[in-house]
Amino acid sequence: MQMCPECNKIYDESEYSKCPYCSGELIEEYGERPYKVCPNCGGTMYWDDTWVCSNCDEEIDTDEDDYDGIIED
C-alpha cells in the first residue's frame, strides 16, 4: 500500500502505476455528506478543509458545520 503525496489517499501500488484517485480511475465513495450551495454559480460545494465548489472552484472559509443540507453520493 502507498499514500499519494498529492491527495493523501491510500492505494495499492501493485495494481496502479499512479494514484487512481488523482487520475480519476477510482472515485471515493462518501455515502451521505454535507453540502453548501455555491453563492458564485449555484453549484454544489463540499468540505475539504474549506468549502470548495465542484463547478467553479469557489472557496468559502467557514466551519465544516456551516452547511445547507445533506447529499448522498
C-alpha positions in Angstrom: 0.0 0.0 0.0 1.1 3.5 -0.7 -0.1 7.0 0.2 -0.4 9.5 -2.6 1.6 12.7 -1.8 -0.9 14.8 -3.7 -4.3 13.7 -2.2 -3.1 11.6 0.8 -5.3 8.7 -0.2 -4.0 5.1 0.2 -3.9 2.8 -2.8 -2.2 -0.5 -3.9 0.8 0.3 -5.9 0.9 -3.3 -7.2 -2.4 -2.6 -9.0 -1.9 1.0 -10.1 1.2 2.7 -11.5 -0.1 6.1 -10.4 -2.7 7.3 -7.9 -6.1 6.1 -9.2 -7.9 8.8 -7.3 -5.9 11.7 -8.8 -6.1 10.2 -12.3 -9.9 9.6 -12.0 -9.7 5.8 -12.3 -11.3 5.4 -8.9 -13.9 7.7 -7.2 -14.0 7.7 -3.5 -17.5 6.7 -2.2 -18.7 9.1 0.5 -22.3 8.0 1.3 -24.1 10.9 2.9 -22.1 14.1 3.3 -22.9 17.8 3.9 -23.0 20.3 1.1 -23.4 24.1 0.6 -24.9 25.9 -2.4 -22.2 28.0 -4.1 -23.0 31.7 -3.9 -21.0 32.3 -7.1 -22.5 29.8 -9.6 -25.2 27.9 -7.6 -23.2 24.7 -7.9 -22.5 22.2 -5.0 -19.8 22.8 -2.5 -18.2 20.1 -0.5 -16.0 20.3 2.6 -12.2 19.9 2.1 -10.7 22.0 4.9 -12.7 24.8 3.3 -15.9 24.7 1.3 -15.0 24.2 -2.4 -17.4 24.4 -5.3 -17.2 21.3 -7.6 -18.3 23.5 -10.5 -16.3 26.8 -10.3 -13.7 26.1 -7.6 -15.0 29.0 -5.4 -13.8 28.6 -1.8 -15.6 29.7 1.4 -13.6 29.7 4.6 -16.3 28.9 7.2 -16.8 26.0 9.6 -17.5 22.4 8.5 -20.8 22.6 10.4 -21.9 25.6 8.2 -23.8 23.5 5.5 -27.1 23.8 3.7 -28.1 20.1 3.7 -27.0 16.5 3.4 -26.5 14.9 0.0 -26.0 11.2 -0.8 -23.1 10.4 -3.2 
